Amino acid sequence: MNLGPAAGVLSAGPLPDGSLRAAKSDRLLAIATAVGFGIVCRLSQYAADTSVWHDEAFVALNVLQKSIAGLLGPLDWHEASPPGFLILEKLVVTWVGRSEYALRLVPLLAGVAGLIGFAVVARRLCGARAALWAVALMASSDKLIAQANAAKHFTLDVLCAVLLTWLAMRILRKTRPTASFLMWGALGAVCPWVSFASVFVFAATSVMLAACAARDWRWTERGLYGMANLWALWSVALLLVPIHAQLSVPMLDFWHDAFPDTQSLSALVYWLGRAVLGFSNYFWQPLGLLLLGLAAFGFVRWWRTGRRIELGMLALPVLFALAASCARRWPFGGNPHMVFAAPAVFVLVGEGIEALRERAIGRLHTVGIVALVLLFMPGVLTAAYRIAAPRQRHEVRPVIEFVQRHSEPGDQLLVFCPAEVEFYTGRDFRNAPAKSDPSTRVWYIATRSGERPFPAQEVLDRLNARRPRLEAIEEFGAAAYLFGPERASSAATTPSRGRMDTR
C-alpha cells in the first residue's frame, strides 16, 4: 500500500480537525523557524567579510582578468568552474566592484534561495515532521553555511538540484504539466552552465519520468518530455567545449584520491567504503556514519511505502556521479563537488529520523528524544556559535596591508600564497625570480590550514637562522615576517625555493 508522504503525520492516530490543523500549523511554523535560523547563519557569515582564501582567489583572478569570452576557454590556476557562474560573477564585480562582498553575493543568494526551496520540496516529498528534521539539518550544516559565503559555485549546485527535483515532482503529479515541462526543460538547458553537477540531477529525473512516459502519458506529454530532453542535450553538447578547455592534468592529479582505486578488488572496496563514509560525513560532521545509517533507514521506508519514482530521483544522481568518478571525470566522496546531493541526503535522513521516532514507545520515546538531541546538538550549537564568531579560513588581507605599510623600496617578497597576494595587490608572483640578495630585507608571506606548519618551513627556518627578524604579523591562518640583511657571520646565501619579487 502506498502510504504517501504524509503517512508519518497521521500515524499516531486520528485527531480532531481543529487539533490536526493546529498541529500542522505548528510544524509549518517550526520549519519556517529552521529556515529563518539558516538564513541568519548565512547572513551573519557574509557580514563578517573575511579574507579570500586560495580557492576563492583562483575564481576571482579569472573573473577579474579575463573577458566574458575568455571565461569560456582555459582558466588560469588550473581552475574548473561552470562558465555561466563565472559570467555572473563578472557581471556583479563590473557593476558593484571587486570587493569580497561582491564576489560572494551570487553564492549567498543561491544559498538562501536553495534553503527556502528545499523547505518547500521537503514538505511535498515527506511529512511535516520528517521535513522539519531535514530542513533543520540543511539550515545548520556547517559546510553549506560556509559555501554560501565563498566565491565558488557550490550553492548553485544545491539550488539547481532543488529546482529540478521540484519541477520533476510537479510533472509526476501533473500539476500544470505543460508549464512544468517547459520550465524543467529550460532549467535542464540552463543549469549545467552554472552547475556542472545539475547534469546528474536532470538525468536522474529524466530517467525516472521516462517510466511514466512509457506507461500512462498522452502523446502531447511525451512530446513535451522529448523536447525538454533535446533542449538539455543540446545545451550540454555546447558546454562540452569549455569543459574540455578547463580540463588539465594537474587538476586531475589533485583529485586522484577521489577516483576509484582499481589496483585490486580489495583496494576498490576499501576506496568505495572510505568515499561513501566521507560523503556522508561531509554534510554533518562528526556524525557522518550515523547520518549514513539514518539515510539508509529512510531509503528503505520510502521503498516500502511505494514512493519509488521519487526515491530514484533522489538516489540516482549520486550513482551517476559515482559512474563519472569511475571515468575519472568527477571527484566522488567527502568534498564540495558532491554537495548537489545534500537535498537527497537530508530528505532521506529526515525520513529515517521520523520512522524511528514513530516506532519509539514508552521509555524508548525518551531514548529517541535524547538521540535526536545528540544528533542535532553539534551542528546546531556550532551554527549558533558561528553567528557571533564567524568562520575564518586565511585572514591574509590584514597581513598584506601590514606588509604594504611597513615595506620599503628594495624589499624582496617571498610569497607562498601567490593567488591571495595577487588578488589584494594586483602583482603576479608565480614566475618571480627565486634568488634573494643577502644584503636586502626579505618578507616571508604565507598561509596555512589549521595547525599545520607553513609551506616551505625550511626556508623560514633558514631565514630565522641567518637574518634578524625585524617585523612580524600573525593572523588566523596567515603570517608575514620581515627579515633584515644576512648577518656577517652567515654563510653564502643558497637560492631558495619560493616566489620573490623586488619592490
Number of C-alpha atoms within 10 A of each C-alpha: 6 11 12 14 21 16 14 19 18 11 10 9 6 9 11 8 9 9 11 14 12 12 15 16 13 13 17 18 13 18 24 17 16 23 24 16 19 27 22 18 25 28 18 17 24 21 12 16 15 20 18 27 23 19 15 19 24 25 23 25 18 19 25 16 12 15 12 17 9 15 23 21 16 19 23 15 17 15 16 19 23 22 25 21 23 24 20 16 26 25 15 17 20 13 10 12 13 17 13 19 20 19 27 23 19 22 23 26 18 20 29 23 19 24 26 21 20 30 27 16 21 27 21 15 22 25 22 27 23 29 30 28 26 31 31 25 25 28 30 27 24 23 16 24 28 19 21 29 29 25 28 25 27 25 31 30 28 27 26 28 30 29 23 25 24 22 23 26 21 17 21 18 10 13 13 10 17 15 14 20 26 17 17 28 27 17 20 28 23 18 28 25 24 21 25 26 28 29 23 22 29 26 19 24 25 22 16 19 21 15 12 14 19 11 9 10 14 10 11 10 17 17 14 18 22 16 15 21 21 15 18 22 17 11 18 20 9 11 19 11 13 20 19 11 13 21 16 14 8 12 14 17 11 10 16 13 14 24 25 22 17 12 8 9 10 11 13 15 14 13 19 19 13 14 22 18 18 19 24 25 20 23 28 25 17 14 17 18 17 17 25 21 14 23 23 17 20 26 22 15 16 23 15 13 14 15 18 14 18 19 19 16 25 24 17 20 25 21 14 18 23 23 16 16 18 17 11 16 16 21 24 28 27 19 17 20 18 23 25 26 26 25 26 25 28 27 30 33 27 29 33 25 24 26 17 14 21 14 12 15 11 8 8 12 15 13 14 18 13 11 14 14 12 12 18 17 12 17 23 20 11 14 24 16 13 18 18 12 13 19 17 17 17 23 19 27 20 17 23 19 12 16 21 11 8 9 17 11 8 12 19 24 26 30 24 22 21 23 26 27 24 17 21 16 13 11 12 14 20 17 11 15 16 16 17 20 15 19 12 14 23 28 24 22 26 23 28 17 12 10 7 9 10 18 16 13 10 12 17 16 10 13 22 14 13 20 19 15 17 12 15 15 15 14 14 16 19 22 22 24 22 24 23 19 16 22 13 11 7 11 10 10 14 11 12 17 14 22 22 25 22 14 10
